[in-house]
Amino acid sequence: RMSKVVIHRGVVYTSGQTAADAGDCVEKQTKSCLAKIDALLAEAGTSKSNALNATIWLKDIEADFKRMNGVWNEWVEADNKPTRATVQAAMARPSILVEIQVTAALPE
């Protein structure tokens, strides 16, 4: 069991989002993950404009980092670049190429 989003003391924590249903392309999966994160942040009353931190897990960092990072750079706002860690990890299912988790502040 887990929550998709938790708010605690003005900070919004999203669960890791995946998008294996978006096909076998890391760009499509990344775009889908970030769209899910946008929706969760909006549901919680915030947005990527208030992002504080992100963690990104890639199934194959050697093959997919550059393409994932291109999508990330299009998504992230120039005025608010959160801290980020990106690592390679074994995924829960073979079809998952990327998983993304974002932490954001609620607007003041």
C-alpha positions as CSV (number, residue, x, y, z in Angstrom):
1,R,0.0,0.0,0.0
2,M,1.1,3.5,-0.7
3,S,-0.2,7.0,-1.4
4,K,0.3,8.7,-4.7
5,V,0.8,12.0,-3.0
6,V,1.3,13.1,0.7
7,I,1.4,16.7,2.0
8,H,3.2,17.3,5.3
9,R,4.0,20.8,6.7
10,G,3.8,22.6,3.4
11,V,5.8,20.0,1.4
12,V,4.2,17.8,-1.2
13,Y,5.8,14.3,-1.8
14,T,4.8,12.3,-4.8
15,S,5.3,8.6,-5.2
16,G,7.5,7.4,-8.0
17,Q,5.6,7.5,-11.3
18,T,6.1,5.1,-14.1
19,A,4.6,4.8,-17.6
20,A,5.3,1.3,-19.0
21,D,2.0,1.7,-20.9
22,A,3.6,4.5,-22.9
23,G,5.6,2.0,-24.9
24,D,9.3,1.0,-25.1
25,C,10.7,4.5,-25.7
26,V,12.3,6.3,-22.8
27,E,11.2,9.7,-24.1
28,K,7.5,8.7,-24.2
29,Q,7.8,7.1,-20.8
30,T,9.5,10.2,-19.3
31,K,6.8,12.6,-20.8
32,S,4.1,10.4,-19.4
33,C,5.7,10.2,-16.0
34,L,6.1,14.0,-15.9
35,A,2.5,14.5,-17.0
36,K,1.4,12.3,-14.1
37,I,3.6,14.3,-11.7
38,D,2.0,17.5,-13.0
39,A,-1.4,16.1,-12.3
40,L,-0.5,15.0,-8.8
41,L,1.1,18.3,-7.9
42,A,-2.0,20.2,-9.2
43,E,-4.2,17.9,-7.1
44,A,-2.1,18.8,-4.1
45,G,-2.3,22.6,-4.8
46,T,1.1,23.2,-6.3
47,S,3.1,22.8,-9.5
48,K,6.5,22.2,-10.9
49,S,7.2,25.9,-10.3
50,N,7.6,24.9,-6.6
51,A,9.6,21.7,-7.2
52,L,12.4,21.2,-4.6
53,N,13.8,17.8,-5.5
54,A,13.5,15.0,-8.0
55,T,14.8,11.4,-8.0
56,I,15.0,9.6,-11.4
57,W,15.6,5.9,-11.7
58,L,16.6,4.6,-15.2
59,K,16.7,0.9,-16.2
60,D,19.7,1.6,-18.4
61,I,21.5,4.9,-17.7
62,E,24.1,4.4,-20.4
63,A,21.5,4.0,-23.1
64,D,18.7,6.3,-21.9
65,F,20.2,9.2,-19.8
66,K,20.6,11.6,-22.7
67,R,17.1,11.1,-24.1
68,M,15.5,11.2,-20.7
69,N,17.5,14.3,-19.8
70,G,16.3,16.1,-23.0
71,V,12.6,15.5,-22.0
72,W,13.4,16.6,-18.4
73,N,15.1,19.9,-19.6
74,E,12.0,20.7,-21.7
75,W,9.7,20.1,-18.6
76,V,11.7,21.8,-15.9
77,E,11.2,25.6,-15.6
78,A,14.2,27.8,-16.2
79,D,13.3,29.9,-13.1
80,N,13.1,26.8,-10.8
81,K,15.5,24.0,-11.3
82,P,15.1,21.5,-8.5
83,T,17.9,19.4,-7.1
84,R,18.0,16.0,-8.7
85,A,19.6,12.6,-8.5
86,T,19.6,10.2,-11.4
87,V,20.7,6.6,-10.9
88,Q,20.4,3.2,-12.7
89,A,18.1,0.7,-11.0
90,A,16.4,-2.6,-11.5
91,M,12.8,-1.9,-12.2
92,A,9.7,-3.6,-10.8
93,R,8.7,-4.8,-14.3
94,P,10.8,-5.3,-17.4
95,S,8.8,-2.8,-19.4
96,I,9.5,0.1,-17.1
97,L,12.4,2.2,-18.4
98,V,12.1,5.2,-16.1
99,E,10.6,6.1,-12.7
100,I,10.4,9.7,-11.4
101,Q,9.6,11.1,-8.0
102,V,9.2,14.8,-7.2
103,T,9.0,16.8,-4.0
104,A,7.5,20.3,-4.1
105,A,6.6,23.1,-1.7
106,L,3.0,24.4,-1.5
107,P,2.8,28.0,-2.6
108,E,3.1,30.6,0.2
